[in-house]
Amino acid sequence: MSTMQQQLITAPNLEAPDDFYEALIEAHQGLSTEESHAFNARLVLVLANHIGSLAVLREAFDAARSH
């Protein structure tokens, strides 16, 4: 297990948010709605694996539901 941050970062933290958004949109180019949903699900799993901490992931769930 890695020793990653054990608390969800909710303050803006992206190095280049506009570039990230552009890359995300580009990743969806040419995908059907179903393929886009599947891509998002896979991306969530990849990022959840990177985070690794169930406690942090639960904080993320709560943050996503409250927005």
NULUMNU-752331 format. One record per residue: residue number from 1; y, x, z negated of N, C-alpha, C, O in turn; residue in one letter. Coordinates in nm, 3 decimals. Atoms other than C-alpha are relative to their C-alpha. Layout:
BEGIN
+-----+---------+---------+---------+----------+---------+---------+---------+---------+---------+---------+---------+---------+---+
:   k : n_north :  n_east :    n_up : ca_north : ca_east :   ca_up : c_north :  c_east :    c_up : o_north :  o_east :    o_up : r :
+-----+---------+---------+---------+----------+---------+---------+---------+---------+---------+---------+---------+---------+---+
: NUM :       Y :       X :       Z :        Y :       X :       Z :       Y :       X :       Z :       Y :       X :       Z : a :
...
+-----+---------+---------+---------+----------+---------+---------+---------+---------+---------+---------+---------+---------+---+
REM end
This chain:
BEGIN
+-----+---------+---------+---------+----------+---------+---------+---------+---------+---------+---------+---------+---------+---+
:   k : n_north :  n_east :    n_up : ca_north : ca_east :   ca_up : c_north :  c_east :    c_up : o_north :  o_east :    o_up : r :
+-----+---------+---------+---------+----------+---------+---------+---------+---------+---------+---------+---------+---------+---+
:   1 :  -0.119 :   0.083 :   0.000 :    0.000 :   0.000 :   0.000 :   0.124 :   0.087 :   0.000 :   0.127 :   0.194 :  -0.061 : m :
:   2 :  -0.123 :  -0.076 :  -0.003 :    0.350 :   0.115 :   0.073 :   0.090 :  -0.041 :  -0.116 :   0.069 :  -0.144 :  -0.179 : s :
:   3 :  -0.093 :   0.029 :   0.107 :    0.632 :   0.128 :  -0.177 :   0.131 :  -0.050 :   0.060 :   0.234 :   0.016 :   0.052 : t :
:   4 :  -0.117 :   0.060 :  -0.063 :    0.874 :  -0.098 :   0.006 :   0.082 :  -0.074 :  -0.105 :   0.037 :  -0.096 :  -0.218 : m :
:   5 :  -0.089 :   0.080 :   0.085 :    1.164 :  -0.288 :  -0.144 :  -0.076 :  -0.122 :  -0.052 :  -0.147 :  -0.188 :   0.024 : q :
:   6 :   0.072 :   0.111 :   0.061 :    1.030 :  -0.551 :  -0.383 :   0.088 :  -0.122 :  -0.021 :   0.052 :  -0.211 :  -0.098 : q :
:   7 :  -0.088 :   0.116 :   0.008 :    1.320 :  -0.795 :  -0.345 :   0.055 :  -0.025 :   0.140 :   0.090 :   0.068 :   0.211 : q :
:   8 :  -0.049 :   0.037 :  -0.132 :    1.432 :  -0.983 :  -0.036 :   0.147 :   0.036 :   0.014 :   0.228 :   0.006 :  -0.074 : l :
:   9 :  -0.139 :  -0.032 :  -0.031 :    1.752 :  -0.852 :   0.119 :   0.057 :  -0.119 :   0.077 :   0.008 :  -0.153 :   0.185 : i :
:  10 :  -0.060 :   0.117 :  -0.066 :    1.971 :  -1.152 :   0.206 :   0.139 :   0.029 :   0.055 :   0.192 :  -0.050 :   0.132 : t :
:  11 :  -0.129 :  -0.041 :  -0.056 :    2.297 :  -0.971 :   0.279 :  -0.024 :   0.054 :   0.141 :  -0.133 :   0.105 :   0.169 : a :
:  12 :   0.018 :  -0.054 :  -0.136 :    2.354 :  -0.872 :   0.644 :  -0.050 :   0.145 :  -0.007 :   0.007 :   0.228 :  -0.078 : p :
:  13 :   0.065 :  -0.130 :   0.012 :    2.132 :  -0.568 :   0.701 :  -0.044 :   0.057 :   0.134 :  -0.104 :   0.164 :   0.137 : n :
:  14 :   0.040 :  -0.051 :  -0.131 :    2.077 :  -0.528 :   1.076 :   0.099 :   0.105 :   0.047 :   0.220 :   0.087 :   0.034 : l :
:  15 :  -0.087 :  -0.105 :  -0.051 :    2.212 :  -0.208 :   1.230 :   0.087 :  -0.051 :   0.115 :   0.206 :  -0.019 :   0.123 : e :
:  16 :  -0.071 :   0.051 :  -0.118 :    2.310 :  -0.388 :   1.551 :  -0.045 :  -0.144 :   0.024 :  -0.131 :  -0.168 :   0.108 : a :
:  17 :   0.047 :   0.138 :  -0.009 :    2.276 :  -0.766 :   1.512 :   0.007 :  -0.059 :   0.140 :  -0.084 :  -0.132 :   0.180 : p :
:  18 :  -0.010 :   0.054 :  -0.136 :    2.397 :  -0.850 :   1.863 :  -0.110 :   0.056 :   0.089 :  -0.167 :  -0.016 :   0.171 : d :
:  19 :   0.107 :  -0.063 :  -0.078 :    2.151 :  -0.602 :   2.014 :  -0.136 :  -0.059 :  -0.037 :  -0.221 :  -0.080 :   0.049 : d :
:  20 :   0.124 :   0.063 :   0.045 :    1.871 :  -0.749 :   1.802 :  -0.016 :  -0.137 :   0.064 :  -0.123 :  -0.170 :   0.117 : f :
:  21 :   0.007 :   0.135 :  -0.056 :    1.954 :  -1.101 :   1.917 :  -0.030 :   0.006 :   0.150 :  -0.111 :  -0.072 :   0.201 : y :
:  22 :   0.025 :  -0.015 :  -0.144 :    1.964 :  -0.989 :   2.281 :  -0.145 :   0.039 :   0.025 :  -0.209 :  -0.014 :   0.116 : e :
:  23 :   0.139 :  -0.043 :  -0.016 :    1.627 :  -0.814 :   2.244 :  -0.097 :  -0.115 :  -0.029 :  -0.199 :  -0.128 :   0.039 : a :
:  24 :   0.084 :   0.114 :   0.032 :    1.477 :  -1.125 :   2.083 :  -0.002 :  -0.102 :   0.113 :  -0.107 :  -0.153 :   0.150 : l :
:  25 :  -0.008 :   0.093 :  -0.113 :    1.601 :  -1.347 :   2.364 :  -0.076 :   0.056 :   0.120 :  -0.149 :  -0.018 :   0.187 : i :
:  26 :   0.072 :  -0.064 :  -0.112 :    1.469 :  -1.099 :   2.622 :  -0.151 :  -0.007 :  -0.020 :  -0.225 :  -0.024 :   0.077 : e :
:  27 :   0.144 :   0.006 :   0.028 :    1.128 :  -1.100 :   2.449 :  -0.058 :  -0.137 :   0.034 :  -0.177 :  -0.149 :   0.059 : a :
:  28 :   0.044 :   0.136 :  -0.030 :    1.111 :  -1.475 :   2.514 :   0.014 :  -0.035 :   0.149 :  -0.034 :  -0.140 :   0.193 : h :
:  29 :  -0.021 :   0.027 :  -0.142 :    1.212 :  -1.451 :   2.881 :  -0.132 :  -0.024 :   0.071 :  -0.228 :   0.052 :   0.054 : q :
:  30 :   0.118 :   0.029 :  -0.080 :    0.957 :  -1.610 :   3.110 :  -0.114 :  -0.068 :  -0.075 :  -0.217 :  -0.100 :  -0.015 : g :
:  31 :   0.104 :   0.065 :   0.078 :    0.756 :  -1.767 :   2.828 :   0.021 :  -0.151 :   0.002 :   0.134 :  -0.200 :  -0.001 : l :
:  32 :  -0.008 :   0.145 :   0.016 :    0.675 :  -2.135 :   2.820 :   0.033 :  -0.030 :  -0.147 :   0.030 :   0.060 :  -0.231 : s :
:  33 :  -0.026 :   0.037 :   0.138 :    0.764 :  -2.327 :   2.504 :  -0.119 :   0.033 :  -0.090 :  -0.103 :   0.087 :  -0.199 : t :
:  34 :   0.121 :  -0.029 :   0.077 :    0.404 :  -2.298 :   2.385 :  -0.017 :   0.151 :  -0.020 :  -0.049 :   0.195 :  -0.131 : e :
:  35 :   0.013 :  -0.145 :   0.010 :    0.394 :  -1.923 :   2.460 :   0.107 :   0.058 :  -0.094 :   0.082 :   0.152 :  -0.168 : e :
:  36 :  -0.109 :  -0.043 :   0.086 :    0.730 :  -1.880 :   2.285 :  -0.033 :  -0.026 :  -0.147 :  -0.008 :   0.059 :  -0.232 : s :
:  37 :   0.041 :   0.032 :   0.138 :    0.599 :  -2.053 :   1.971 :  -0.110 :   0.096 :  -0.046 :  -0.108 :   0.143 :  -0.160 : h :
:  38 :   0.108 :  -0.092 :   0.035 :    0.286 :  -1.836 :   1.978 :   0.055 :   0.141 :  -0.023 :   0.012 :   0.211 :  -0.115 : a :
:  39 :  -0.064 :  -0.130 :   0.018 :    0.500 :  -1.524 :   2.021 :   0.069 :   0.007 :  -0.137 :   0.053 :   0.105 :  -0.209 : f :
:  40 :  -0.068 :   0.003 :   0.130 :    0.712 :  -1.625 :   1.719 :  -0.100 :   0.009 :  -0.115 :  -0.075 :   0.079 :  -0.213 : n :
:  41 :   0.102 :  -0.004 :   0.106 :    0.399 :  -1.682 :   1.510 :  -0.057 :   0.141 :  -0.015 :  -0.074 :   0.191 :  -0.126 : a :
:  42 :   0.052 :  -0.138 :   0.005 :    0.261 :  -1.339 :   1.603 :   0.105 :   0.095 :  -0.058 :   0.072 :   0.184 :  -0.137 : r :
:  43 :  -0.108 :  -0.085 :   0.052 :    0.599 :  -1.178 :   1.532 :   0.013 :  -0.015 :  -0.151 :   0.031 :   0.084 :  -0.222 : l :
:  44 :  -0.006 :   0.023 :   0.145 :    0.611 :  -1.339 :   1.187 :  -0.113 :   0.074 :  -0.070 :  -0.091 :   0.137 :  -0.174 : v :
:  45 :   0.114 :  -0.069 :   0.062 :    0.264 :  -1.202 :   1.110 :   0.017 :   0.151 :   0.001 :  -0.017 :   0.218 :  -0.096 : l :
:  46 :  -0.024 :  -0.145 :  -0.009 :    0.356 :  -0.852 :   1.230 :   0.104 :   0.042 :  -0.104 :   0.085 :   0.141 :  -0.174 : v :
:  47 :  -0.105 :  -0.034 :   0.096 :    0.674 :  -0.852 :   1.021 :  -0.046 :  -0.021 :  -0.144 :  -0.010 :   0.056 :  -0.233 : l :
:  48 :   0.055 :   0.023 :   0.135 :    0.493 :  -0.999 :   0.718 :  -0.089 :   0.117 :  -0.040 :  -0.086 :   0.161 :  -0.155 : a :
:  49 :   0.085 :  -0.115 :   0.028 :    0.240 :  -0.718 :   0.743 :   0.086 :   0.121 :  -0.033 :   0.053 :   0.198 :  -0.123 : n :
:  50 :  -0.090 :  -0.112 :   0.025 :    0.526 :  -0.467 :   0.757 :   0.061 :  -0.011 :  -0.140 :   0.072 :   0.089 :  -0.211 : h :
:  51 :  -0.059 :   0.022 :   0.133 :    0.686 :  -0.620 :   0.445 :  -0.105 :   0.025 :  -0.108 :  -0.081 :   0.099 :  -0.203 : i :
:  52 :   0.112 :  -0.028 :   0.087 :    0.353 :  -0.629 :   0.267 :  -0.002 :  -0.069 :  -0.136 :  -0.110 :  -0.092 :  -0.190 : g :
:  53 :  -0.009 :   0.057 :   0.134 :    0.472 :  -0.788 :  -0.057 :   0.002 :  -0.153 :   0.007 :   0.091 :  -0.211 :   0.068 : s :
:  54 :   0.004 :   0.146 :   0.002 :    0.370 :  -1.150 :  -0.115 :   0.122 :  -0.057 :  -0.073 :   0.174 :  -0.161 :  -0.035 : l :
:  55 :  -0.117 :   0.048 :   0.074 :    0.654 :  -1.187 :  -0.366 :   0.124 :  -0.003 :   0.091 :   0.200 :  -0.099 :   0.088 : a :
:  56 :  -0.114 :  -0.005 :  -0.092 :    0.911 :  -1.081 :  -0.104 :  -0.016 :  -0.106 :   0.108 :   0.081 :  -0.172 :   0.145 : v :
:  57 :   0.024 :   0.102 :  -0.102 :    0.750 :  -1.306 :   0.156 :   0.028 :  -0.140 :  -0.055 :   0.084 :  -0.223 :   0.016 : l :
:  58 :  -0.031 :   0.131 :   0.059 :    0.772 :  -1.602 :  -0.082 :   0.150 :  -0.022 :  -0.014 :   0.200 :  -0.133 :   0.004 : r :
:  59 :  -0.146 :   0.010 :   0.003 :    1.140 :  -1.527 :  -0.133 :   0.053 :  -0.036 :   0.139 :   0.144 :  -0.117 :   0.153 : e :
:  60 :  -0.042 :   0.028 :  -0.139 :    1.177 :  -1.529 :   0.247 :  -0.030 :  -0.144 :   0.036 :   0.051 :  -0.209 :   0.101 : a :
:  61 :   0.033 :   0.141 :  -0.027 :    0.998 :  -1.865 :   0.270 :   0.106 :  -0.092 :  -0.061 :   0.157 :  -0.183 :   0.004 : f :
:  62 :  -0.100 :   0.083 :   0.070 :    1.237 :  -2.012 :   0.013 :   0.136 :   0.010 :   0.069 :   0.205 :  -0.090 :   0.086 : d :
:  63 :  -0.130 :  -0.019 :  -0.067 :    1.542 :  -1.862 :   0.188 :   0.002 :  -0.073 :   0.133 :   0.103 :  -0.134 :   0.168 : a :
:  64 :   0.005 :   0.066 :  -0.131 :    1.431 :  -1.995 :   0.526 :   0.004 :  -0.152 :  -0.015 :   0.066 :  -0.220 :   0.067 : a :
:  65 :  -0.002 :   0.146 :   0.021 :    1.375 :  -2.345 :   0.387 :   0.135 :  -0.050 :  -0.044 :   0.171 :  -0.165 :  -0.016 : r :
:  66 :  -0.129 :   0.046 :   0.055 :    1.715 :  -2.358 :   0.219 :   0.115 :   0.012 :   0.100 :   0.227 :  -0.028 :   0.069 : s :
:  67 :  -0.108 :  -0.016 :  -0.098 :    1.912 :  -2.277 :   0.535 :  -0.012 :  -0.097 :   0.112 :   0.071 :  -0.096 :   0.203 : h :
+-----+---------+---------+---------+----------+---------+---------+---------+---------+---------+---------+---------+---------+---+
REM end
